[in-house]
Amino acid sequence: MEVLFLLVPVALILIALAIKLLFWAVKNGQYDDLNTEGRRILFDDEPGPQRTDNASATEAASGGEASPSGEASQKHQTATQVKTQE
């Protein structure tokens, strides 16, 4: 029963702090525009610069088919990545 003398004031202080933070957020405009942030995920961002690597350049140069040397270098890179991850 004596613990209530501690818990009730602590709870009241936490409630007062939460209300103060709510009013601070409203005053600083945190709740001014609720719709824009919710809709932002629905639209694509501006596309960044296209990244070209050796495999795509090799495919474009050979008419859509990768050359054997391009495939071999990709396999070598993949094998190297697997070894470094272990």
Secondary structure, 3 states (H helix, E strand, C coil): CCCHHHHHHHHHHHHHHHHHHHHHHHHCCCCCCHHHHHHHCCCCCCCCCCCCCHHHHHHHHCCCCCCHHHHHHHHHHHHHHHHHHC
